[in-house]
Amino acid sequence: MQASTKNISATTIKNAAKILDAWLPHKIQTSYIPGLSVGIVYKNKLVYQKGFGWADMERKKKTLPETTYRIASISKTFTAVAILQLVESGKLQLDDTVTQYLPWFQANNKKIQAKDITVRQLLSHSSGVFRDGVTPHWIDDHFPNHKQLQASGSNNMMDYQHSVGFKYSNFGFALLGEIIREISGVSYNEYISKNILDKLALKNTFPDFSTTTKKELSNGYGRIILEREREVFAHIKTHAYTPATGFISNVPDLAKYLPALFSSKTSNTILTEVSKQEMMKGEFPINEEGEQYGLGVRIEEIEKRKIFGHGGSFPGYSTKISYDKENEIGVIVLCNTIDANAALFNKGIFETIYRLHALKKQSNKIEINKYEGLYRSRWGDNVVLGINGQLMVFDPSTDSPLKYSSSLLYSGKGLFVIETKNNFWFRGEPARFLFQGRRKATTMILGTWPNERIE
């Protein structure tokens, strides 16, 4: 498939939705994921939203787009926005030192001194401070409060030279929350609610857990351990670590938030364009794959397109939001188990959109719906869908349904030719369908392999 220079169309998004409806129900089953909520934003509007699986497996409560999740480190983007708002109002500079606002932040470790660490370095994870303080809160669920956070500061908190590279730190974002509290004169939660949540009318987004947030919050499930039931995690407060990981939200709210965070084509915004550009500018590389981190924002490439966003993990949850600024496309994936990989789902959705965009339209004169369905052999399942006038075949258990998909091009007399980039498959060989007196095909034969319809 050749990449197209044209903008991605609404038809492409519609075709992507058709694939998601066929892919995701089977994918979460084969991946043993309890529940999943997904949204696609196009031209800054929520055009696809759906829940799959269970928000509560025990009570058979289904997930919905409105189901809320702990969104984990996506929380860091809200903290980054708050800091940049304070910069815009002249109350703070990115290169101010942390000790200007938090005098208690004192430590010396060889040649590394706390007084040199800046707000920018905290935002970009380049401060060198330790990842999670001194308490095992990710294991015992007891997150430190403000006094305990201050008490965790010591000569041991800086184990890496600042401003030389990326070193992820939840503690660093907890410090940013303290700075927001100090400068604004109100609690972190109050500041976020007034200056971000209320402005965007995010009715189902909350900085931290409380009894009022519990109603639509999905259960958070533990990983699969042999001969044990999945653990159901208790809902907990994150206290001083709220700025790093505490938030709760859902697909409709995050669909409003993504354009406000990244788009230059929306009036519903929370930052100036200058601040957005500052936030999306890569500060340091994250890994060997070329991903970068800006100011509270992760920057990656998918199919040679630049994508901005953030993901996260929390006890019982895995989440990822991403935005293609050039095409005004956002993807939201929220999962309610600790062993799901929301980032892979998110990437798979983007790859599906981009591959559909590059797919050429065919003029096959066939009744598409006669062939569409789910087919099975001993080697696995195959979904057949009609897209752009041709039949697409893909394995619904894969992380990216169109990455190794096949096209069935009609060659006449009931035969198709298998077109695929998978050189291990029946490339260039015939495919045919059997009907056995029925209107819809009962069997699909790919090369020499029969696949029986099951849906």
Disulfide bonds with the S-S distance in Angstrom:
none
